[in-house]
């Protein structure tokens, strides 16, 4: 048996065990009885221990030294295995274990602090988590920038400098657009009561419209919408809020974007590192283009309006044009996950700056809340009213996910590029979307991006699909044109 | 760190990983999308490989040689770990892997053969499975009896000779009773249509009545009812048949018996070998006493009749006495899982004899169907009409579970003993059951048997609860008295 064959056989089992750990996480959020939490923590620790031991198995170094890749997918797999082995080997086992333990407990501390609107109760834990991640970043960076090393964990090859350039360029035009829209007459808002059964029916309809294959997936309810799994078992969750059916509908389309990407990766790559979405940023580009550029388009909302009338009856919106403006309403909302296409990236830019300051020691944990509130007022023009709608709103920092937020904005930038290329490639797109037919769009994404999985770097994956290096201009052009139409001067 | 502490730390992780494999099995039967089957097979193989490597880790022999148990639970854990290590080490890894592979595929072959009523299509696979299990039994027995070695895997310490004595003694009195009942006027049968929602509501009501803790469990639908998990995460499944609500109700009570046992084991034993039900036979004693001696009692069916009228309205049964006779109706039914209390053990005795003949080479696989049909006619007085209602009805042999069937009858014998002791200990039992209150019975079982988990051998576990060595007389006395009352001469 050659070194390559031995390595890939080992990797195949590792991937299968990783899939099991992922499925267990899904179970925890959807099916697990409440009394099982402590027991489940011990189970998760056991499987994570098995995975860590496999990721750092010393035989991997020997196999990698001797392995010859038979083809491009093999070469990409060697590259990805080497990358994971190097990263896992740099972090001392004791530090990795402490991070796992502390971040697992931190989630509960954060949830209670958020519930009680008590930032101070959470600060000691946040300080601990921040210090551990800084240590981890330093161990990973080996003399380089610790924050960049964390970013690289979510978006291989990306740096804070490159992100800063790309995302920083979004800021002036988005702020200018936002100011203009705040001065315009507000768009109409949705009112009424939308029963859960109808919302779940809408979730199934939009999932089907976007080509989510339920023979290889399923939809359940959970506190937070997410997508989980790979290959032929990719599951999504959704949630319902009686006042706001759009939350259910658009979070479903968003998660279908993630799930469709995983379902579309070439089956020949199953149980290998190449067989998954290539990065968080590229993943987010798929969820975002499904949700926004397609799902919130004038054409698709025309179809959606008819579907909602079929399910809910008359819900007080007179026509499809008004419905389109309701769906894309821009208002003062401090919650990132509920933000419109204009303001969403401003939320991310703020978090990106604050987390870099935290990681680099330029901002003390004790000063985070006031820094957040000051920056929020400056960027959004209104004040944060309480921590749960401010600095305590997101789970990311509590569980130590520093370097994760910027991939959301990067995903939006990539979605802007992909959308421009898609419009060129599929000129009849709006006519199809108006019938609820997304197959032209999703087929183009599948053929040009999704099926390749991790064959190339994240940036090259997007570049291959659009035929150029990605930049922020198409996203800005799209947002400005769209909202100038919705909010005419 | 002492050898005992090191061994138990290793074992704790092994138990947690075993729990994960069990949860994955549950997912497969309840939640998994159909397209994920092949992928899941690879995941199951990966976790089973991890477990097998841990079960046979050579360090276990060293730890066992040096370990000193600090208490009775520690001593029991050492005994159980040694037993598993010895058994796992005796079976060559290649044989274990081939058994896993062949039995996994055999289930599909059997399902298709059963669907097509085509015994011949299944014979080559059955011959292969039988040969592999015979080899495994020989490896385990090390010169002893291979079939006994397989029985010992399900019921530690039990032999075919001991089972033959105990179960063989059931036969004359059960056959005599059965003959008498066949000659009696038949009991009334249930008729009508019972909607699924009502059946699932009944499942929740009986589960609550029998003390199933849904904060540490859940009920889902599956093709076959089963119980899965341990400690604070024990889940059951049920199924519905529009013609036959008793299938749903009594399979739920049965699985609640299994689940309640696991939920009741002392929490101090969690993630150790002592922390689970001690054997298949003792487990079945709990499911059977819940289902039959309690659930099909005159007192409890009085309460159940009122519940069913509340859920389904008038369903054509005039009074509680008639309802009791309907629930306990004895008729000609070739299906084991639908058998009444009189005939169930006759099904088991037949399988016990046939599987011993198969394993010992006294019966060729090619002759199994005719041997089955002959024996069935002789024992039950009517002929098998088709293989799916005959030799192909059960999944056990197809997946190689030789030695498993007799634990069902053993469980019934144990349930008979426990019921007699319970009646002595809780004289007001019928008054409670008539109110749907099982707490006196389930509390007695919990305190006297369930909480001890695997602290003692299976037989000693029952003996401790009843204050004597178990035998078959109480079961026979109970069945004869019950059915003499239902079918008076």
Boltz contact constraints between the chains, C-beta under 6 A:
constraints:
  - contact:
      token1: [A, 13]
      token2: [B, 46]
      max_distance: 6.0
  - contact:
      token1: [A, 16]
      token2: [B, 42]
      max_distance: 6.0
  - contact:
      token1: [A, 16]
      token2: [B, 43]
      max_distance: 6.0
  - contact:
      token1: [A, 16]
      token2: [B, 46]
      max_distance: 6.0
  - contact:
      token1: [A, 17]
      token2: [B, 46]
      max_distance: 6.0
  - contact:
      token1: [A, 19]
      token2: [B, 43]
      max_distance: 6.0
  - contact:
      token1: [A, 20]
      token2: [B, 43]
      max_distance: 6.0
  - contact:
      token1: [A, 20]
      token2: [B, 47]
      max_distance: 6.0
  - contact:
      token1: [A, 33]
      token2: [B, 215]
      max_distance: 6.0
  - contact:
      token1: [A, 33]
      token2: [B, 216]
      max_distance: 6.0
  - contact:
      token1: [A, 33]
      token2: [B, 217]
      max_distance: 6.0
  - contact:
      token1: [A, 33]
      token2: [B, 218]
      max_distance: 6.0
  - contact:
      token1: [A, 33]
      token2: [B, 233]
      max_distance: 6.0
  - contact:
      token1: [A, 34]
      token2: [B, 215]
      max_distance: 6.0
  - contact:
      token1: [A, 35]
      token2: [B, 215]
      max_distance: 6.0
  - contact:
      token1: [A, 35]
      token2: [B, 216]
      max_distance: 6.0
  - contact:
      token1: [A, 35]
      token2: [B, 232]
      max_distance: 6.0
  - contact:
      token1: [A, 36]
      token2: [B, 232]
      max_distance: 6.0
  - contact:
      token1: [A, 36]
      token2: [B, 233]
      max_distance: 6.0
  - contact:
      token1: [A, 39]
      token2: [B, 231]
      max_distance: 6.0
  - contact:
      token1: [A, 39]
      token2: [B, 232]
      max_distance: 6.0
  - contact:
      token1: [A, 39]
      token2: [B, 233]
      max_distance: 6.0
  - contact:
      token1: [A, 42]
      token2: [B, 16]
      max_distance: 6.0
  - contact:
      token1: [A, 43]
      token2: [B, 16]
      max_distance: 6.0
  - contact:
      token1: [A, 43]
      token2: [B, 19]
      max_distance: 6.0
  - contact:
      token1: [A, 43]
      token2: [B, 20]
      max_distance: 6.0
  - contact:
      token1: [A, 46]
      token2: [B, 13]
      max_distance: 6.0
  - contact:
      token1: [A, 46]
      token2: [B, 16]
      max_distance: 6.0
  - contact:
      token1: [A, 46]
      token2: [B, 17]
      max_distance: 6.0
  - contact:
      token1: [A, 47]
      token2: [B, 20]
      max_distance: 6.0
  - contact:
      token1: [A, 50]
      token2: [B, 50]
      max_distance: 6.0
  - contact:
      token1: [A, 215]
      token2: [B, 33]
      max_distance: 6.0
  - contact:
      token1: [A, 215]
      token2: [B, 34]
      max_distance: 6.0
  - contact:
      token1: [A, 215]
      token2: [B, 35]
      max_distance: 6.0
  - contact:
      token1: [A, 216]
      token2: [B, 33]
      max_distance: 6.0
  - contact:
      token1: [A, 216]
      token2: [B, 35]
      max_distance: 6.0
  - contact:
      token1: [A, 217]
      token2: [B, 33]
      max_distance: 6.0
  - contact:
      token1: [A, 218]
      token2: [B, 33]
      max_distance: 6.0
  - contact:
      token1: [A, 231]
      token2: [B, 39]
      max_distance: 6.0
  - contact:
      token1: [A, 232]
      token2: [B, 35]
      max_distance: 6.0
  - contact:
      token1: [A, 232]
      token2: [B, 36]
      max_distance: 6.0
  - contact:
      token1: [A, 232]
      token2: [B, 39]
      max_distance: 6.0
  - contact:
      token1: [A, 233]
      token2: [B, 33]
      max_distance: 6.0
  - contact:
      token1: [A, 233]
      token2: [B, 36]
      max_distance: 6.0
  - contact:
      token1: [A, 233]
      token2: [B, 39]
      max_distance: 6.0
